[in-house]
Amino acid sequence: MSLIAKLITLRRDLKAKKPNRCDRCGLYYNDDQKECHHCKGLSDEQVARLQDREQKTQFGNIWRLVLVFVGLAILFGIISMMI
Ligand SMILES: [Zn+2]
């Protein structure tokens, strides 16, 4: 198979595996799954809790990233003062 043919196949596969966004919980699930595995069988209250937890996780990840950058900035600041 030529490289171009491989790329075309890869592109088609990626398109086919494009995740769906669940209307109920807002999370993503694979196209080959008929329903969302995140909120399937959950009550509305549980879905609300799931969304809340997911939002907090995303917020926590952003905060962690910010803290890493601030830490690195301080570290480089100290190093540049020592030189
Ligand atoms: Zn869902």
PDB file of the backbone (N, CA, C, O) and the ligand in Angstrom, with CONECT records:
HET     ZN  A 101       1
ATOM      1  N   MET A   1       0.843  -1.195   0.000  1.00  0.00           N
ATOM      2  CA  MET A   1       0.000   0.000   0.000  1.00  0.00           C
ATOM      3  C   MET A   1       0.882   1.251   0.000  1.00  0.00           C
ATOM      4  O   MET A   1       1.852   1.341   0.753  1.00  0.00           O
ATOM      5  N   SER A   2       0.540   2.185  -0.832  1.00  0.00           N
ATOM      6  CA  SER A   2       1.344   3.414  -0.889  1.00  0.00           C
ATOM      7  C   SER A   2       1.056   4.289   0.334  1.00  0.00           C
ATOM      8  O   SER A   2       0.063   4.107   1.038  1.00  0.00           O
ATOM      9  N   LEU A   3       1.941   5.226   0.551  1.00  0.00           N
ATOM     10  CA  LEU A   3       1.798   6.113   1.706  1.00  0.00           C
ATOM     11  C   LEU A   3       0.508   6.930   1.626  1.00  0.00           C
ATOM     12  O   LEU A   3      -0.187   7.127   2.623  1.00  0.00           O
ATOM     13  N   ILE A   4       0.212   7.395   0.426  1.00  0.00           N
ATOM     14  CA  ILE A   4      -0.997   8.211   0.242  1.00  0.00           C
ATOM     15  C   ILE A   4      -2.246   7.384   0.539  1.00  0.00           C
ATOM     16  O   ILE A   4      -3.178   7.860   1.188  1.00  0.00           O
ATOM     17  N   ALA A   5      -2.256   6.149   0.061  1.00  0.00           N
ATOM     18  CA  ALA A   5      -3.394   5.260   0.319  1.00  0.00           C
ATOM     19  C   ALA A   5      -3.546   5.006   1.813  1.00  0.00           C
ATOM     20  O   ALA A   5      -4.660   4.957   2.335  1.00  0.00           O
ATOM     21  N   LYS A   6      -2.398   4.844   2.507  1.00  0.00           N
ATOM     22  CA  LYS A   6      -2.430   4.644   3.964  1.00  0.00           C
ATOM     23  C   LYS A   6      -3.002   5.864   4.664  1.00  0.00           C
ATOM     24  O   LYS A   6      -3.809   5.744   5.586  1.00  0.00           O
ATOM     25  N   LEU A   7      -2.577   7.039   4.217  1.00  0.00           N
ATOM     26  CA  LEU A   7      -3.073   8.281   4.822  1.00  0.00           C
ATOM     27  C   LEU A   7      -4.575   8.437   4.610  1.00  0.00           C
ATOM     28  O   LEU A   7      -5.298   8.862   5.511  1.00  0.00           O
ATOM     29  N   ILE A   8      -5.033   8.090   3.416  1.00  0.00           N
ATOM     30  CA  ILE A   8      -6.466   8.185   3.121  1.00  0.00           C
ATOM     31  C   ILE A   8      -7.242   7.230   4.028  1.00  0.00           C
ATOM     32  O   ILE A   8      -8.291   7.586   4.565  1.00  0.00           O
ATOM     33  N   THR A   9      -6.718   6.016   4.192  1.00  0.00           N
ATOM     34  CA  THR A   9      -7.366   5.027   5.058  1.00  0.00           C
ATOM     35  C   THR A   9      -7.397   5.518   6.503  1.00  0.00           C
ATOM     36  O   THR A   9      -8.404   5.387   7.199  1.00  0.00           O
ATOM     37  N   LEU A  10      -6.258   6.091   6.943  1.00  0.00           N
ATOM     38  CA  LEU A  10      -6.158   6.594   8.307  1.00  0.00           C
ATOM     39  C   LEU A  10      -7.160   7.724   8.544  1.00  0.00           C
ATOM     40  O   LEU A  10      -7.820   7.791   9.581  1.00  0.00           O
ATOM     41  N   ARG A  11      -7.251   8.615   7.544  1.00  0.00           N
ATOM     42  CA  ARG A  11      -8.164   9.749   7.653  1.00  0.00           C
ATOM     43  C   ARG A  11      -9.617   9.263   7.753  1.00  0.00           C
ATOM     44  O   ARG A  11     -10.409   9.779   8.542  1.00  0.00           O
ATOM     45  N   ARG A  12      -9.941   8.253   6.929  1.00  0.00           N
ATOM     46  CA  ARG A  12     -11.297   7.695   6.940  1.00  0.00           C
ATOM     47  C   ARG A  12     -11.591   7.046   8.295  1.00  0.00           C
ATOM     48  O   ARG A  12     -12.688   7.182   8.836  1.00  0.00           O
ATOM     49  N   ASP A  13     -10.579   6.328   8.840  1.00  0.00           N
ATOM     50  CA  ASP A  13     -10.752   5.681  10.143  1.00  0.00           C
ATOM     51  C   ASP A  13     -10.970   6.711  11.238  1.00  0.00           C
ATOM     52  O   ASP A  13     -11.826   6.538  12.106  1.00  0.00           O
ATOM     53  N   LEU A  14     -10.190   7.783  11.192  1.00  0.00           N
ATOM     54  CA  LEU A  14     -10.333   8.834  12.203  1.00  0.00           C
ATOM     55  C   LEU A  14     -11.705   9.483  12.116  1.00  0.00           C
ATOM     56  O   LEU A  14     -12.326   9.780  13.136  1.00  0.00           O
ATOM     57  N   LYS A  15     -12.172   9.701  10.899  1.00  0.00           N
ATOM     58  CA  LYS A  15     -13.499  10.285  10.709  1.00  0.00           C
ATOM     59  C   LYS A  15     -14.580   9.360  11.253  1.00  0.00           C
ATOM     60  O   LYS A  15     -15.538   9.801  11.888  1.00  0.00           O
ATOM     61  N   ALA A  16     -14.403   8.054  10.989  1.00  0.00           N
ATOM     62  CA  ALA A  16     -15.391   7.071  11.424  1.00  0.00           C
ATOM     63  C   ALA A  16     -15.434   6.968  12.940  1.00  0.00           C
ATOM     64  O   ALA A  16     -16.486   6.707  13.522  1.00  0.00           O
ATOM     65  N   LYS A  17     -14.255   7.180  13.595  1.00  0.00           N
ATOM     66  CA  LYS A  17     -14.192   7.041  15.049  1.00  0.00           C
ATOM     67  C   LYS A  17     -14.409   8.367  15.769  1.00  0.00           C
ATOM     68  O   LYS A  17     -14.110   8.494  16.957  1.00  0.00           O
ATOM     69  N   LYS A  18     -14.924   9.337  15.052  1.00  0.00           N
ATOM     70  CA  LYS A  18     -15.175  10.641  15.661  1.00  0.00           C
ATOM     71  C   LYS A  18     -16.165  10.482  16.811  1.00  0.00           C
ATOM     72  O   LYS A  18     -17.245   9.921  16.626  1.00  0.00           O
ATOM     73  N   PRO A  19     -15.806  10.969  17.987  1.00  0.00           N
ATOM     74  CA  PRO A  19     -16.718  10.765  19.121  1.00  0.00           C
ATOM     75  C   PRO A  19     -17.983  11.601  19.038  1.00  0.00           C
ATOM     76  O   PRO A  19     -17.987  12.704  18.492  1.00  0.00           O
ATOM     77  N   ASN A  20     -19.033  11.063  19.579  1.00  0.00           N
ATOM     78  CA  ASN A  20     -20.297  11.791  19.665  1.00  0.00           C
ATOM     79  C   ASN A  20     -20.359  12.497  21.006  1.00  0.00           C
ATOM     80  O   ASN A  20     -19.824  12.006  22.000  1.00  0.00           O
ATOM     81  N   ARG A  21     -21.001  13.628  21.033  1.00  0.00           N
ATOM     82  CA  ARG A  21     -21.208  14.306  22.304  1.00  0.00           C
ATOM     83  C   ARG A  21     -22.599  13.964  22.794  1.00  0.00           C
ATOM     84  O   ARG A  21     -23.584  14.109  22.070  1.00  0.00           O
ATOM     85  N   CYS A  22     -22.662  13.515  24.018  1.00  0.00           N
ATOM     86  CA  CYS A  22     -23.933  13.116  24.603  1.00  0.00           C
ATOM     87  C   CYS A  22     -24.783  14.347  24.902  1.00  0.00           C
ATOM     88  O   CYS A  22     -24.292  15.302  25.504  1.00  0.00           O
ATOM     89  N   ASP A  23     -26.046  14.337  24.490  1.00  0.00           N
ATOM     90  CA  ASP A  23     -26.949  15.467  24.736  1.00  0.00           C
ATOM     91  C   ASP A  23     -27.284  15.593  26.215  1.00  0.00           C
ATOM     92  O   ASP A  23     -27.583  16.681  26.707  1.00  0.00           O
ATOM     93  N   ARG A  24     -27.231  14.467  26.916  1.00  0.00           N
ATOM     94  CA  ARG A  24     -27.671  14.451  28.311  1.00  0.00           C
ATOM     95  C   ARG A  24     -26.575  14.918  29.281  1.00  0.00           C
ATOM     96  O   ARG A  24     -26.809  15.789  30.118  1.00  0.00           O
ATOM     97  N   CYS A  25     -25.368  14.323  29.156  1.00  0.00           N
ATOM     98  CA  CYS A  25     -24.317  14.657  30.128  1.00  0.00           C
ATOM     99  C   CYS A  25     -23.224  15.535  29.535  1.00  0.00           C
ATOM    100  O   CYS A  25     -22.416  16.091  30.279  1.00  0.00           O
ATOM    101  N   GLY A  26     -23.182  15.673  28.205  1.00  0.00           N
ATOM    102  CA  GLY A  26     -22.191  16.541  27.584  1.00  0.00           C
ATOM    103  C   GLY A  26     -20.828  15.906  27.401  1.00  0.00           C
ATOM    104  O   GLY A  26     -19.909  16.553  26.898  1.00  0.00           O
ATOM    105  N   LEU A  27     -20.677  14.633  27.805  1.00  0.00           N
ATOM    106  CA  LEU A  27     -19.403  13.953  27.633  1.00  0.00           C
ATOM    107  C   LEU A  27     -19.364  13.269  26.272  1.00  0.00           C
ATOM    108  O   LEU A  27     -20.385  13.146  25.596  1.00  0.00           O
ATOM    109  N   TYR A  28     -18.170  12.826  25.880  1.00  0.00           N
ATOM    110  CA  TYR A  28     -18.006  12.218  24.558  1.00  0.00           C
ATOM    111  C   TYR A  28     -17.968  10.702  24.643  1.00  0.00           C
ATOM    112  O   TYR A  28     -17.446  10.125  25.597  1.00  0.00           O
ATOM    113  N   TYR A  29     -18.532  10.071  23.623  1.00  0.00           N
ATOM    114  CA  TYR A  29     -18.463   8.617  23.528  1.00  0.00           C
ATOM    115  C   TYR A  29     -18.273   8.235  22.074  1.00  0.00           C
ATOM    116  O   TYR A  29     -18.612   8.999  21.170  1.00  0.00           O
ATOM    117  N   ASN A  30     -17.732   7.052  21.855  1.00  0.00           N
ATOM    118  CA  ASN A  30     -17.401   6.618  20.491  1.00  0.00           C
ATOM    119  C   ASN A  30     -18.647   6.407  19.640  1.00  0.00           C
ATOM    120  O   ASN A  30     -19.727   6.073  20.128  1.00  0.00           O
ATOM    121  N   ASP A  31     -18.441   6.618  18.344  1.00  0.00           N
ATOM    122  CA  ASP A  31     -19.522   6.482  17.380  1.00  0.00           C
ATOM    123  C   ASP A  31     -20.091   5.065  17.335  1.00  0.00           C
ATOM    124  O   ASP A  31     -21.278   4.866  17.078  1.00  0.00           O
ATOM    125  N   ASP A  32     -19.211   4.076  17.593  1.00  0.00           N
ATOM    126  CA  ASP A  32     -19.675   2.688  17.497  1.00  0.00           C
ATOM    127  C   ASP A  32     -20.536   2.271  18.689  1.00  0.00           C
ATOM    128  O   ASP A  32     -21.138   1.197  18.677  1.00  0.00           O
ATOM    129  N   GLN A  33     -20.594   3.105  19.702  1.00  0.00           N
ATOM    130  CA  GLN A  33     -21.468   2.813  20.828  1.00  0.00           C
ATOM    131  C   GLN A  33     -22.813   3.473  20.562  1.00  0.00           C
ATOM    132  O   GLN A  33     -22.879   4.629  20.146  1.00  0.00           O
ATOM    133  N   LYS A  34     -23.868   2.737  20.802  1.00  0.00           N
ATOM    134  CA  LYS A  34     -25.197   3.271  20.493  1.00  0.00           C
ATOM    135  C   LYS A  34     -25.630   4.340  21.473  1.00  0.00           C
ATOM    136  O   LYS A  34     -26.318   5.295  21.111  1.00  0.00           O
ATOM    137  N   GLU A  35     -25.214   4.167  22.732  1.00  0.00           N
ATOM    138  CA  GLU A  35     -25.580   5.174  23.731  1.00  0.00           C
ATOM    139  C   GLU A  35     -24.392   5.520  24.610  1.00  0.00           C
ATOM    140  O   GLU A  35     -23.396   4.797  24.654  1.00  0.00           O
ATOM    141  N   CYS A  36     -24.515   6.612  25.289  1.00  0.00           N
ATOM    142  CA  CYS A  36     -23.432   7.127  26.124  1.00  0.00           C
ATOM    143  C   CYS A  36     -23.223   6.209  27.330  1.00  0.00           C
ATOM    144  O   CYS A  36     -24.158   5.909  28.073  1.00  0.00           O
ATOM    145  N   HIS A  37     -21.956   5.765  27.507  1.00  0.00           N
ATOM    146  CA  HIS A  37     -21.682   4.872  28.633  1.00  0.00           C
ATOM    147  C   HIS A  37     -21.465   5.645  29.934  1.00  0.00           C
ATOM    148  O   HIS A  37     -21.376   5.048  31.007  1.00  0.00           O
ATOM    149  N   HIS A  38     -21.380   6.979  29.837  1.00  0.00           N
ATOM    150  CA  HIS A  38     -21.157   7.787  31.036  1.00  0.00           C
ATOM    151  C   HIS A  38     -22.443   7.925  31.848  1.00  0.00           C
ATOM    152  O   HIS A  38     -22.435   7.810  33.074  1.00  0.00           O
ATOM    153  N   CYS A  39     -23.556   8.175  31.139  1.00  0.00           N
ATOM    154  CA  CYS A  39     -24.787   8.472  31.877  1.00  0.00           C
ATOM    155  C   CYS A  39     -25.871   7.409  31.668  1.00  0.00           C
ATOM    156  O   CYS A  39     -26.991   7.563  32.156  1.00  0.00           O
ATOM    157  N   LYS A  40     -25.550   6.358  30.961  1.00  0.00           N
ATOM    158  CA  LYS A  40     -26.519   5.285  30.726  1.00  0.00           C
ATOM    159  C   LYS A  40     -26.941   4.675  32.062  1.00  0.00           C
ATOM    160  O   LYS A  40     -26.098   4.237  32.844  1.00  0.00           O
ATOM    161  N   GLY A  41     -28.225   4.651  32.315  1.00  0.00           N
ATOM    162  CA  GLY A  41     -28.741   4.041  33.541  1.00  0.00           C
ATOM    163  C   GLY A  41     -28.695   4.945  34.760  1.00  0.00           C
ATOM    164  O   GLY A  41     -29.062   4.525  35.857  1.00  0.00           O
ATOM    165  N   LEU A  42     -28.245   6.190  34.579  1.00  0.00           N
ATOM    166  CA  LEU A  42     -28.188   7.111  35.717  1.00  0.00           C
ATOM    167  C   LEU A  42     -29.460   7.950  35.767  1.00  0.00           C
ATOM    168  O   LEU A  42     -30.090   8.210  34.742  1.00  0.00           O
ATOM    169  N   SER A  43     -29.821   8.363  36.967  1.00  0.00           N
ATOM    170  CA  SER A  43     -30.979   9.262  37.114  1.00  0.00           C
ATOM    171  C   SER A  43     -30.535  10.680  36.771  1.00  0.00           C
ATOM    172  O   SER A  43     -29.339  10.948  36.656  1.00  0.00           O
ATOM    173  N   ASP A  44     -31.500  11.589  36.607  1.00  0.00           N
ATOM    174  CA  ASP A  44     -31.180  12.981  36.261  1.00  0.00           C
ATOM    175  C   ASP A  44     -30.284  13.624  37.317  1.00  0.00           C
ATOM    176  O   ASP A  44     -29.390  14.411  37.006  1.00  0.00           O
ATOM    177  N   GLU A  45     -30.549  13.265  38.578  1.00  0.00           N
ATOM    178  CA  GLU A  45     -29.757  13.812  39.682  1.00  0.00           C
ATOM    179  C   GLU A  45     -28.305  13.326  39.596  1.00  0.00           C
ATOM    180  O   GLU A  45     -27.365  14.090  39.816  1.00  0.00           O
ATOM    181  N   GLN A  46     -28.147  12.050  39.273  1.00  0.00           N
ATOM    182  CA  GLN A  46     -26.799  11.479  39.145  1.00  0.00           C
ATOM    183  C   GLN A  46     -26.061  12.095  37.960  1.00  0.00           C
ATOM    184  O   GLN A  46     -24.853  12.323  38.029  1.00  0.00           O
ATOM    185  N   VAL A  47     -26.788  12.365  36.866  1.00  0.00           N
ATOM    186  CA  VAL A  47     -26.180  13.007  35.693  1.00  0.00           C
ATOM    187  C   VAL A  47     -25.707  14.412  36.065  1.00  0.00           C
ATOM    188  O   VAL A  47     -24.626  14.840  35.661  1.00  0.00           O
ATOM    189  N   ALA A  48     -26.537  15.130  36.845  1.00  0.00           N
ATOM    190  CA  ALA A  48     -26.164  16.485  37.290  1.00  0.00           C
ATOM    191  C   ALA A  48     -24.893  16.417  38.128  1.00  0.00           C
ATOM    192  O   ALA A  48     -24.007  17.259  37.987  1.00  0.00           O
ATOM    193  N   ARG A  49     -24.803  15.412  39.002  1.00  0.00           N
ATOM    194  CA  ARG A  49     -23.614  15.249  39.843  1.00  0.00           C
ATOM    195  C   ARG A  49     -22.384  14.908  38.984  1.00  0.00           C
ATOM    196  O   ARG A  49     -21.278  15.392  39.228  1.00  0.00           O
ATOM    197  N   LEU A  50     -22.613  14.064  37.978  1.00  0.00           N
ATOM    198  CA  LEU A  50     -21.533  13.678  37.054  1.00  0.00           C
ATOM    199  C   LEU A  50     -20.997  14.903  36.316  1.00  0.00           C
ATOM    200  O   LEU A  50     -19.786  15.080  36.183  1.00  0.00           O
ATOM    201  N   GLN A  51     -21.922  15.752  35.835  1.00  0.00           N
ATOM    202  CA  GLN A  51     -21.516  16.977  35.119  1.00  0.00           C
ATOM    203  C   GLN A  51     -20.731  17.895  36.048  1.00  0.00           C
ATOM    204  O   GLN A  51     -19.721  18.480  35.658  1.00  0.00           O
ATOM    205  N   ASP A  52     -21.217  18.012  37.289  1.00  0.00           N
ATOM    206  CA  ASP A  52     -20.565  18.863  38.281  1.00  0.00           C
ATOM    207  C   ASP A  52     -19.142  18.367  38.546  1.00  0.00           C
ATOM    208  O   ASP A  52     -18.196  19.154  38.589  1.00  0.00           O
ATOM    209  N   ARG A  53     -19.004  17.046  38.724  1.00  0.00           N
ATOM    210  CA  ARG A  53     -17.699  16.445  39.010  1.00  0.00           C
ATOM    211  C   ARG A  53     -16.755  16.643  37.822  1.00  0.00           C
ATOM    212  O   ARG A  53     -15.573  16.943  37.994  1.00  0.00           O
ATOM    213  N   GLU A  54     -17.294  16.469  36.621  1.00  0.00           N
ATOM    214  CA  GLU A  54     -16.496  16.615  35.397  1.00  0.00           C
ATOM    215  C   GLU A  54     -15.994  18.050  35.257  1.00  0.00           C
ATOM    216  O   GLU A  54     -14.850  18.285  34.866  1.00  0.00           O
ATOM    217  N   GLN A  55     -16.865  19.005  35.580  1.00  0.00           N
ATOM    218  CA  GLN A  55     -16.508  20.421  35.513  1.00  0.00           C
ATOM    219  C   GLN A  55     -15.400  20.736  36.520  1.00  0.00           C
ATOM    220  O   GLN A  55     -14.451  21.455  36.208  1.00  0.00           O
ATOM    221  N   LYS A  56     -15.534  20.189  37.728  1.00  0.00           N
ATOM    222  CA  LYS A  56     -14.528  20.413  38.766  1.00  0.00           C
ATOM    223  C   LYS A  56     -13.191  19.794  38.359  1.00  0.00           C
ATOM    224  O   LYS A  56     -12.133  20.371  38.612  1.00  0.00           O
ATOM    225  N   THR A  57     -13.241  18.622  37.731  1.00  0.00           N
ATOM    226  CA  THR A  57     -12.017  17.962  37.280  1.00  0.00           C
ATOM    227  C   THR A  57     -11.308  18.811  36.241  1.00  0.00           C
ATOM    228  O   THR A  57     -10.092  18.990  36.298  1.00  0.00           O
ATOM    229  N   GLN A  58     -12.089  19.344  35.272  1.00  0.00           N
ATOM    230  CA  GLN A  58     -11.495  20.188  34.231  1.00  0.00           C
ATOM    231  C   GLN A  58     -10.902  21.449  34.847  1.00  0.00           C
ATOM    232  O   GLN A  58      -9.812  21.877  34.467  1.00  0.00           O
ATOM    233  N   PHE A  59     -11.623  22.044  35.802  1.00  0.00           N
ATOM    234  CA  PHE A  59     -11.149  23.252  36.480  1.00  0.00           C
ATOM    235  C   PHE A  59      -9.867  22.940  37.254  1.00  0.00           C
ATOM    236  O   PHE A  59      -8.915  23.720  37.240  1.00  0.00           O
ATOM    237  N   GLY A  60      -9.857  21.789  37.929  1.00  0.00           N
ATOM    238  CA  GLY A  60      -8.681  21.361  38.686  1.00  0.00           C
ATOM    239  C   GLY A  60      -7.480  21.163  37.776  1.00  0.00           C
ATOM    240  O   GLY A  60      -6.360  21.519  38.140  1.00  0.00           O
ATOM    241  N   ASN A  61      -7.704  20.594  36.591  1.00  0.00           N
ATOM    242  CA  ASN A  61      -6.620  20.376  35.633  1.00  0.00           C
ATOM    243  C   ASN A  61      -6.042  21.702  35.160  1.00  0.00           C
ATOM    244  O   ASN A  61      -4.826  21.836  35.028  1.00  0.00           O
ATOM    245  N   ILE A  62      -6.908  22.691  34.903  1.00  0.00           N
ATOM    246  CA  ILE A  62      -6.443  24.009  34.463  1.00  0.00           C
ATOM    247  C   ILE A  62      -5.610  24.645  35.569  1.00  0.00           C
ATOM    248  O   ILE A  62      -4.544  25.205  35.312  1.00  0.00           O
ATOM    249  N   TRP A  63      -6.111  24.552  36.817  1.00  0.00           N
ATOM    250  CA  TRP A  63      -5.391  25.116  37.957  1.00  0.00           C
ATOM    251  C   TRP A  63      -4.024  24.480  38.119  1.00  0.00           C
ATOM    252  O   TRP A  63      -3.039  25.172  38.376  1.00  0.00           O
ATOM    253  N   ARG A  64      -3.960  23.167  37.969  1.00  0.00           N
ATOM    254  CA  ARG A  64      -2.695  22.451  38.106  1.00  0.00           C
ATOM    255  C   ARG A  64      -1.693  22.950  37.058  1.00  0.00           C
ATOM    256  O   ARG A  64      -0.512  23.145  37.347  1.00  0.00           O
ATOM    257  N   LEU A  65      -2.194  23.149  35.838  1.00  0.00           N
ATOM    258  CA  LEU A  65      -1.354  23.630  34.739  1.00  0.00           C
ATOM    259  C   LEU A  65      -0.821  25.030  35.050  1.00  0.00           C
ATOM    260  O   LEU A  65       0.355  25.322  34.833  1.00  0.00           O
ATOM    261  N   VAL A  66      -1.716  25.899  35.567  1.00  0.00           N
ATOM    262  CA  VAL A  66      -1.323  27.267  35.932  1.00  0.00           C
ATOM    263  C   VAL A  66      -0.258  27.218  37.021  1.00  0.00           C
ATOM    264  O   VAL A  66       0.733  27.945  36.949  1.00  0.00           O
ATOM    265  N   LEU A  67      -0.453  26.359  38.038  1.00  0.00           N
ATOM    266  CA  LEU A  67       0.505  26.253  39.137  1.00  0.00           C
ATOM    267  C   LEU A  67       1.866  25.779  38.639  1.00  0.00           C
ATOM    268  O   LEU A  67       2.900  26.258  39.104  1.00  0.00           O
ATOM    269  N   VAL A  68       1.869  24.832  37.685  1.00  0.00           N
ATOM    270  CA  VAL A  68       3.132  24.347  37.121  1.00  0.00           C
ATOM    271  C   VAL A  68       3.859  25.489  36.427  1.00  0.00           C
ATOM    272  O   VAL A  68       5.069  25.648  36.590  1.00  0.00           O
ATOM    273  N   PHE A  69       3.120  26.293  35.645  1.00  0.00           N
ATOM    274  CA  PHE A  69       3.741  27.418  34.931  1.00  0.00           C
ATOM    275  C   PHE A  69       4.270  28.461  35.910  1.00  0.00           C
ATOM    276  O   PHE A  69       5.364  28.994  35.723  1.00  0.00           O
ATOM    277  N   VAL A  70       3.491  28.754  36.960  1.00  0.00           N
ATOM    278  CA  VAL A  70       3.935  29.730  37.971  1.00  0.00           C
ATOM    279  C   VAL A  70       5.188  29.197  38.665  1.00  0.00           C
ATOM    280  O   VAL A  70       6.149  29.934  38.881  1.00  0.00           O
ATOM    281  N   GLY A  71       5.167  27.915  39.010  1.00  0.00           N
ATOM    282  CA  GLY A  71       6.331  27.283  39.643  1.00  0.00           C
ATOM    283  C   GLY A  71       7.559  27.379  38.771  1.00  0.00           C
ATOM    284  O   GLY A  71       8.644  27.702  39.254  1.00  0.00           O
ATOM    285  N   LEU A  72       7.401  27.100  37.484  1.00  0.00           N
ATOM    286  CA  LEU A  72       8.522  27.172  36.545  1.00  0.00           C
ATOM    287  C   LEU A  72       9.023  28.608  36.406  1.00  0.00           C
ATOM    288  O   LEU A  72      10.229  28.848  36.342  1.00  0.00           O
ATOM    289  N   ALA A  73       8.087  29.564  36.361  1.00  0.00           N
ATOM    290  CA  ALA A  73       8.469  30.979  36.236  1.00  0.00           C
ATOM    291  C   ALA A  73       9.291  31.403  37.448  1.00  0.00           C
ATOM    292  O   ALA A  73      10.306  32.084  37.305  1.00  0.00           O
ATOM    293  N   ILE A  74       8.855  31.003  38.636  1.00  0.00           N
ATOM    294  CA  ILE A  74       9.592  31.333  39.870  1.00  0.00           C
ATOM    295  C   ILE A  74      10.974  30.676  39.847  1.00  0.00           C
ATOM    296  O   ILE A  74      11.977  31.303  40.187  1.00  0.00           O
ATOM    297  N   LEU A  75      11.009  29.413  39.442  1.00  0.00           N
ATOM    298  CA  LEU A  75      12.271  28.677  39.371  1.00  0.00           C
ATOM    299  C   LEU A  75      13.254  29.356  38.418  1.00  0.00           C
ATOM    300  O   LEU A  75      14.425  29.540  38.750  1.00  0.00           O
ATOM    301  N   PHE A  76      12.769  29.727  37.231  1.00  0.00           N
ATOM    302  CA  PHE A  76      13.653  30.403  36.267  1.00  0.00           C
ATOM    303  C   PHE A  76      14.058  31.778  36.770  1.00  0.00           C
ATOM    304  O   PHE A  76      15.174  32.233  36.518  1.00  0.00           O
ATOM    305  N   GLY A  77      13.146  32.445  37.488  1.00  0.00           N
ATOM    306  CA  GLY A  77      13.464  33.746  38.070  1.00  0.00           C
ATOM    307  C   GLY A  77      14.603  33.624  39.070  1.00  0.00           C
ATOM    308  O   GLY A  77      15.536  34.427  39.060  1.00  0.00           O
ATOM    309  N   ILE A  78      14.525  32.605  39.946  1.00  0.00           N
ATOM    310  CA  ILE A  78      15.574  32.374  40.942  1.00  0.00           C
ATOM    311  C   ILE A  78      16.899  32.024  40.250  1.00  0.00           C
ATOM    312  O   ILE A  78      17.958  32.535  40.613  1.00  0.00           O
ATOM    313  N   ILE A  79      16.816  31.150  39.255  1.00  0.00           N
ATOM    314  CA  ILE A  79      18.028  30.745  38.542  1.00  0.00           C
ATOM    315  C   ILE A  79      18.678  31.953  37.842  1.00  0.00           C
ATOM    316  O   ILE A  79      19.898  32.108  37.875  1.00  0.00           O
ATOM    317  N   SER A  80      17.853  32.806  37.208  1.00  0.00           N
ATOM    318  CA  SER A  80      18.424  33.963  36.497  1.00  0.00           C
ATOM    319  C   SER A  80      19.035  34.969  37.468  1.00  0.00           C
ATOM    320  O   SER A  80      19.965  35.689  37.104  1.00  0.00           O
ATOM    321  N   MET A  81      18.512  35.031  38.730  1.00  0.00           N
ATOM    322  CA  MET A  81      19.086  35.943  39.725  1.00  0.00           C
ATOM    323  C   MET A  81      20.436  35.422  40.223  1.00  0.00           C
ATOM    324  O   MET A  81      21.319  36.200  40.586  1.00  0.00           O
ATOM    325  N   MET A  82      20.581  34.092  40.234  1.00  0.00           N
ATOM    326  CA  MET A  82      21.820  33.489  40.726  1.00  0.00           C
ATOM    327  C   MET A  82      22.966  33.624  39.730  1.00  0.00           C
ATOM    328  O   MET A  82      24.137  33.643  40.112  1.00  0.00           O
ATOM    329  N   ILE A  83      22.613  33.719  38.443  1.00  0.00           N
ATOM    330  CA  ILE A  83      23.669  33.778  37.411  1.00  0.00           C
ATOM    331  C   ILE A  83      24.236  35.195  37.327  1.00  0.00           C
ATOM    332  O   ILE A  83      25.131  35.455  36.523  1.00  0.00           O
TER     333      ILE A  83
HETATM  334 ZN    ZN A 101     -24.126  10.818  28.542  1.00  0.00          ZN2+
END
